Amino acid sequence: MATNGNNITVTLNAKDNASGVFKGLTGLIEGATLRANLLSEALSAGLSKGVSALTSKFKEAADIQLNNISAASTYAALTGRNFADAEKVFSNLDGRLNKIAAALPGSTEEYKKLALGIYSR
């Protein structure tokens, strides 16, 4: 150490042992961030598919209701019954078809569409 008036000069020698640790931590953080991003993308994609499937089922249910209303209206017009009576007929038919189709292979909805198509013609 040297002094020059009011100035002090200090020479410090140190061995850098921390850089390796920080590089290792940086690598671990980068790896964790990558895994977190991949997990986030997977969850987002899964959620998106789930919402899409749910939306599709709501649309399918709405279409079924519209088909039932249309079939009941046609039935009422052809038989001279009022819509409430025709709706009861199709509600009973729907329940019976669901019960019968549950034991059959494939989609219950396909059997129901076939029966409603035949019944409304």
C-alpha positions in Angstrom: 0.0 0.0 0.0 1.3 3.4 -0.9 0.3 6.8 0.2 0.6 10.0 -1.8 -0.7 12.9 0.1 -4.4 12.2 0.8 -4.6 9.4 -1.8 -4.3 5.8 -0.9 -3.6 3.2 -3.5 -4.6 -0.4 -2.7 -3.8 -3.4 -4.9 -6.1 -6.3 -4.4 -5.6 -9.7 -5.8 -8.4 -12.3 -5.6 -9.2 -15.6 -7.2 -12.6 -15.7 -8.9 -14.4 -18.7 -7.6 -17.9 -17.3 -8.0 -18.1 -17.1 -11.8 -18.3 -20.9 -12.2 -21.1 -21.0 -9.7 -23.1 -18.2 -11.4 -22.6 -19.9 -14.8 -24.0 -23.1 -13.4 -26.9 -21.3 -11.9 -27.6 -19.5 -15.2 -27.6 -22.8 -17.0 -30.0 -24.3 -14.4 -32.3 -21.3 -14.7 -32.3 -21.4 -18.5 -33.2 -25.1 -18.4 -36.0 -24.5 -15.9 -37.3 -21.7 -17.9 -37.3 -23.8 -21.1 -39.2 -26.6 -19.3 -41.7 -24.2 -17.8 -42.3 -22.7 -21.3 -42.9 -26.1 -22.7 -45.2 -27.1 -19.9 -47.1 -23.8 -20.4 -47.5 -24.4 -24.1 -48.7 -28.0 -23.5 -51.2 -26.8 -20.9 -52.4 -24.0 -23.2 -52.8 -26.4 -26.1 -54.7 -28.9 -24.0 -57.0 -26.3 -22.6 -57.6 -24.9 -26.1 -58.6 -28.4 -27.3 -60.8 -28.9 -24.3 -62.6 -25.6 -24.9 -63.0 -26.4 -28.6 -64.5 -29.9 -27.8 -66.9 -28.3 -25.3 -67.9 -25.7 -27.8 -68.5 -28.4 -30.4 -70.7 -30.3 -27.9 -72.8 -27.2 -27.2 -73.3 -26.6 -30.9 -74.2 -30.3 -31.4 -76.8 -30.0 -28.5 -78.2 -26.9 -30.1 -78.5 -28.6 -33.5 -80.3 -31.6 -31.9 -82.8 -29.2 -30.3 -83.4 -27.5 -33.6 -83.9 -30.8 -35.3 -86.3 -31.9 -32.6 -88.3 -28.6 -32.9 -88.4 -28.9 -36.7 -89.5 -32.6 -36.5 -92.2 -31.7 -33.9 -93.4 -28.8 -36.0 -93.7 -31.0 -39.1 -95.4 -33.7 -37.2 -97.9 -31.2 -35.7 -98.6 -29.8 -39.2 -99.1 -33.2 -40.7 -101.3 -34.6 -37.9 -103.2 -31.5 -37.0 -102.0 -31.8 -33.4 -100.8 -28.7 -31.5 -97.0 -28.2 -31.0 -97.1 -29.2 -27.3 -98.5 -32.6 -28.1 -96.1 -33.1 -31.0 -93.2 -32.1 -28.6 -94.3 -34.7 -26.1 -94.3 -37.3 -28.9 -90.7 -36.4 -29.8 -89.6 -36.2 -26.2 -90.8 -39.7 -25.6 -89.3 -40.9 -28.9 -86.0 -39.3 -27.9 -86.0 -41.0 -24.5 -86.8 -44.4 -26.1 -84.2 -44.0 -28.8 -81.5 -43.1 -26.2 -82.3 -46.1 -24.1 -82.3 -48.5 -27.1 -79.2 -47.0 -28.8 -77.2 -47.1 -25.5 -76.9 -50.9 -26.1 -75.8 -50.5 -29.7 -72.3 -49.9 -31.0 -71.4 -46.5 -32.3 -72.9 -43.1 -31.6 -76.4 -42.7 -30.1 -76.8 -39.5 -32.0 -76.4 -41.3 -35.4 -79.3 -43.7 -34.5 -81.4 -40.8 -33.3 -80.8 -38.8 -36.5 -81.8 -41.9 -38.6 -85.0 -42.4 -36.6 -86.0 -38.8 -36.7 -85.3 -38.7 -40.4 -87.6 -41.6 -41.0 -90.2 -40.4 -38.6 -90.4 -36.9 -40.0 -90.8 -38.0 -43.7 
